[in-house]
């Protein structure tokens, strides 16, 4: 056993790969149990569940057809279990790290210690923060990793003396080139990176003249250029995309229409994104997360970063003891090479993104354009670190690791909070709504940056819960609430449209408005006949609340149970559970049920900071004739909330006109709530 351990400790490559693996798992594995589904994940999940895995292929026919094929295959393998997607994305993150490690070792075989540290930094780089959005971003990680593997295999084919192995590496490399190009067209900059790396490898072998370098590079690169040209021909002259960013013809028109502005934008945004990815990424997101996080989360992030740093220092100790730290023959040349090659690789990565009308946005953790420049960034930042005095270099690396790992852990907590918010919202909705009528248009509004970006973030989970059977189109519709859709509500518009190939029918006259704020914790279904708003409610919600129809909720029958593989286990029955059940009982006019719930709430000593959530209990007590209990609740908790009283009394300015069978004591409720 001792000999085996000693043998392993003497295998530097194995130790380096183990460090790379542990860094990946520790940095991103901390948050995986708390992560879920987000944004574009939802329409794919609904389509796969409702229409089958084959339906995923045409979903992407209008922008990236081959990605739909890959996505469909992966969905068949992983299904809808959350953890499967996160582990799969983590696997591709690790594979991408290994591919980068392989490239570095092929280019600088004598710099083993340095290339290991570079790979560790590569894996935790804080400029890409979409790892937790695993279902959608596994496509990016897969394309990124296969592009790096393709370049690594190109280098391997150049350096091997075995003809058969060279042919195999070249063949697989060409396949991977076609693979990643057809998935994400904006990663085409990797082909520029391939030319630079081939040229540099030839330069290392002694090819010095520019003419010879170009000629020898072309001899090696021509098969890849053919694949790239084939892809470009298809993309420009054959494929017709529906999105401007992925349609070459539409992009060309936009440049021809305003060449001066678009050219200036290309130059300025390229310079900006170069600085964003290479320099500011190490400070912008870290500062944002560290300044806003809770101390408990910060402590865990610092501890996790410390664990990774300890592993790196342990690797350094083992390496130094067994092999001695590497010394470059000409360190100034190495620094120059890292800075120049790194800069060029960053430019190769960001220029296609800028050219297509997009940009790297360090403040948007959903975007993925900070992923594929990482290779160049690490080379560039390593060149800067090597410019320091030798005794300061390891501490610079430690600082970068601490910043990066802490940022990724805190980023994971941020995404975890978002998922818990979504999960709570849909579970609470099932407590409130046993069923929802077909063609209901559900609109949601959320505070603190949690508002849905797209309609499918609402209709997909709703249909997965309430209409789980196979179907061609969603039965329950949805829309994002904003100034434009608010106008549609006022006009009661009817629209038909598609999300990719999914048909939608939107009738704004069938509105059901729901609101949830992390500030108040509970989901609020707005009752247009008597809207009562939270003090944190947005003005936009208040403006359209009267158009919300709670009768779109079917109040009878058993409530559906959201599938645990997607929505996790049912949350604890805390205050929000009783609030939702009281709201449901109010819709039915079941005042006895509200009285029972009020008794149980008091026995459990549950309460809320949002006093608008007490109104259903107050109404129930009045309608049961328990006037003193109602007055006590009003005086102790509701009277001090001016916002709650204002919205309720504005609605109660006139009798809502409920039928007598509903048993609503309008006069007494209005008297106590608005006049006492």
MOUR-V242191 format. One line per field, one symbol per residue. phi: phi as a letter, one per 40 degrees, with the letter a starting at -180 (. if undefined). A space follows every 50 residues. Layout:
phi = ???
//
This chain:
phi = .ccccccccccccccccccccccccccbcdcdcbcabafcdccccccccc bgccccccdbccbadcccccdcccccccgbcdcdccccccdccccccccc dcdccccbccbccccccccccdcbdccbbcdcccdccccccccccccccc ccccccccccbccccccccccccccccccccccbccccdccccccccccc ccccchcbccccccccccdccdccccccccccccccbbcbccbdcbbccc cccccccacccccccdcccccccccdccbcdcbccdcccccbcccccccc ccccccccccccccdcccccccbgccbccacccccdcccccdcccccccc ccccdcgbacbccbcccbcccccddcccccccdccccccdcccccccdcc cccccdccccccccccccccccccccccccccbcabcdgcbcbbbbcfgc cdcbcccbccccccccbccdacaccbcaaccacccccccccfcbbbabbf bccbbbbccbcbcbbabdcbgccbcccccacbbccccccccccbdcccbc cccccbgcccbddccbbgccccccdcccccccccccdcgccccccccccc ccccfcaacccccccdccccccccgcccccccccccbcdccccccccccc cccbccgccdccgccccccccccbbc
//
